[in-house]
Amino acid sequence: MSKIEVYQTLEDGIVKLGVKIHDTQANVADLLEAWQPLCDDETIYKAYGQNHHSVCKGCPNNCCNTAYVIPDLISFRQIAAQLQKTEPELIEDWFEPDKLALGLLKIKSNPCIFLQEGICSIYSLRSLICRFYICSDLTWEAEKLIYTIAWSGAAATQIYAAQEGYLPEPAPGGFTSFDRFFVELVEAYRELPGVKAFLSAEGYQDIPLQHFW
């Protein structure tokens, strides 16, 4: 039996994805291994995909065109290494300057700076929020697990960047409602075990899922 099972279920007439964790020692890398095949699985219902059952690659409704992405800390470090940039260089070249002035690490978007000819140029390194989003409805339990992990990773990036002195003092004003939501989320998550696991981890395999349920 695999450590993690992803399945489809019908709730109130809506096809949703659920997650069953069969091994309490499973980690985030195990979840990603179970999740990744969904992107190319034409049996999975996708709300915005062609005929609702297409693969994600080359989707004409590409979510990367408008996504608000603050990368998780593992992805942030891996992207810097792949591009052979120091972390401050990565922030200067690839993150939105207006958000940086507010102390937020948002990847340049509209479309995402890493999107080239409709394809993600850092696909194997993309952030958790990108990995987990496949425009399918989730059960409440799966949604809570997925987004707690993704936002914990993003909060860890913010905390790490502040600790390293990469972020300026936030300029007054200019925050959107989502900016404020994320700032408040970072403060709420700061002391959670999952965030601390991201801060000390070298890879997703070092982050136990038990911190997030």
C-alpha positions in Angstrom: 0.0 0.0 0.0 1.3 3.5 -0.9 1.9 6.0 1.9 -0.7 8.4 0.5 -3.8 7.9 -1.7 -5.5 10.6 -3.7 -9.0 9.7 -4.8 -12.1 11.2 -6.4 -15.4 11.4 -4.6 -18.8 13.0 -5.2 -20.1 15.5 -2.6 -23.4 17.3 -3.1 -23.2 16.5 -6.8 -19.6 17.9 -7.1 -16.6 15.8 -8.1 -13.9 16.4 -5.5 -10.4 15.1 -4.7 -9.7 13.7 -1.3 -6.5 12.5 0.4 -5.9 9.5 2.6 -2.7 9.2 4.5 -1.9 5.6 5.2 1.5 6.2 6.8 1.7 8.6 9.7 5.5 9.0 8.9 4.7 10.4 5.5 6.3 13.7 4.5 5.6 16.5 2.0 7.7 14.8 -0.7 5.5 11.7 -0.4 2.4 13.9 -0.9 3.9 15.5 -3.9 4.8 12.1 -5.4 1.1 11.1 -5.1 -0.2 14.5 -6.3 2.0 15.1 -9.4 0.4 12.4 -11.6 -3.0 14.3 -11.3 -1.7 17.0 -13.6 -1.5 14.5 -16.5 -4.4 12.3 -15.5 -7.3 12.8 -17.9 -9.7 11.0 -15.6 -9.4 13.8 -13.0 -12.2 16.4 -13.3 -10.6 19.9 -13.8 -13.0 22.8 -13.7 -11.2 25.0 -16.3 -9.6 22.3 -18.4 -10.8 21.6 -22.0 -13.8 19.3 -21.7 -12.9 19.2 -17.9 -10.6 16.2 -18.4 -7.5 17.6 -20.1 -3.9 17.5 -18.9 -2.6 20.7 -17.3 0.3 21.1 -19.8 -0.4 23.9 -22.3 -3.8 24.6 -20.8 -5.3 27.7 -22.6 -6.8 28.9 -19.3 -3.3 28.9 -17.7 -3.6 29.9 -14.1 0.1 31.1 -14.3 -1.2 34.2 -16.2 -2.7 35.8 -13.1 -1.4 33.8 -10.1 -0.3 35.6 -6.9 2.7 33.4 -5.9 4.9 33.7 -2.8 7.1 30.7 -3.1 7.7 28.2 -0.3 11.2 28.2 1.1 12.3 25.0 -0.5 11.3 26.2 -3.9 12.8 29.7 -3.3 16.2 28.2 -2.5 16.1 25.6 -5.4 15.1 28.3 -7.9 18.1 30.5 -6.9 20.4 27.5 -7.2 19.1 26.5 -10.6 19.4 30.0 -12.0 22.8 30.4 -10.4 21.7 33.5 -8.5 22.3 34.5 -5.0 19.1 34.9 -3.0 19.3 38.7 -3.0 19.9 38.6 -6.8 16.9 36.3 -7.3 14.7 38.7 -5.3 15.9 41.7 -7.3 15.5 40.2 -10.7 12.4 37.9 -10.4 10.1 39.4 -7.7 7.7 42.4 -8.1 9.4 45.6 -6.8 6.2 47.2 -5.7 5.4 44.2 -3.4 9.0 44.1 -2.3 8.6 47.7 -1.1 5.8 46.4 1.1 8.1 43.6 2.4 6.4 40.8 0.3 8.1 38.3 -1.9 5.7 38.0 -4.8 7.0 36.5 -8.0 6.5 38.8 -11.0 3.2 38.0 -12.6 0.6 38.8 -15.3 1.9 36.4 -16.6 4.3 34.7 -14.3 7.9 35.5 -15.2 8.7 31.8 -15.4 5.9 31.1 -17.9 7.4 30.7 -21.4 5.2 29.9 -24.4 2.5 28.7 -22.1 4.9 26.3 -20.3 6.5 26.7 -16.8 10.3 27.0 -17.3 11.0 25.9 -13.7 8.4 23.1 -13.6 10.3 20.7 -11.4 11.1 23.5 -8.9 7.8 25.4 -8.9 6.3 26.4 -5.6 3.9 24.3 -3.7 1.0 26.6 -4.4 1.6 25.9 -8.1 2.2 22.2 -7.6 -1.0 21.7 -5.7 -3.4 23.8 -7.8 -4.9 21.7 -10.6 -8.3 23.5 -10.8 -10.1 20.6 -9.1 -12.5 20.9 -6.1 -11.1 19.4 -2.9 -12.8 17.8 0.1 -12.6 20.0 3.1 -10.0 17.8 4.7 -7.8 17.8 1.6 -8.1 21.5 1.1 -7.1 22.2 4.7 -4.1 20.0 4.4 -2.9 21.3 1.0 -3.3 25.0 1.8 -1.9 24.7 5.3 1.3 23.2 3.8 1.5 25.7 1.0 1.0 28.7 3.2 3.3 27.4 5.8 6.0 27.2 3.2 5.3 30.7 1.9 5.3 32.1 5.5 8.7 30.4 6.1 10.1 32.2 3.0 8.9 35.6 4.4 10.4 34.8 7.9 13.7 33.6 6.4 14.0 36.6 4.1 13.4 39.0 7.0 15.9 37.2 9.2 18.5 37.4 6.4 17.9 41.1 5.9 16.6 40.7 2.4 13.4 42.7 3.0 13.2 46.5 3.3 11.1 48.1 6.0 7.6 48.0 4.6 6.4 51.3 3.1 3.2 52.7 4.6 0.0 52.0 2.6 -0.3 50.3 -0.7 -1.5 47.0 0.6 -4.2 45.2 -1.2 -6.7 43.1 0.8 -4.8 39.9 -0.2 -1.4 41.5 0.8 -2.9 42.2 4.3 -4.3 38.7 4.5 -0.8 37.2 3.8 0.9 39.6 6.3 -1.5 38.5 9.0 -1.2 34.9 8.0 2.6 35.0 8.4 2.2 36.4 11.9 -0.4 33.7 12.8 1.8 30.9 11.4 5.1 32.1 12.7 5.4 29.7 15.7 3.7 26.7 14.1 5.6 23.4 13.9 5.1 23.2 10.1 6.7 26.6 9.5 9.6 25.7 11.7 10.0 22.5 9.8 10.3 24.4 6.5 12.9 26.7 8.1 15.1 23.8 9.1 14.5 21.5 6.1 16.9 20.9 3.2 14.1 19.4 1.1 10.4 18.4 1.1 11.4 14.9 2.4 12.5 16.6 5.7 9.0 18.0 6.4 6.6 15.5 8.2 3.0 15.8 7.2 2.0 15.2 10.8 2.7 18.9 11.4 -0.3 19.9 9.2 -3.2 17.8 10.3 
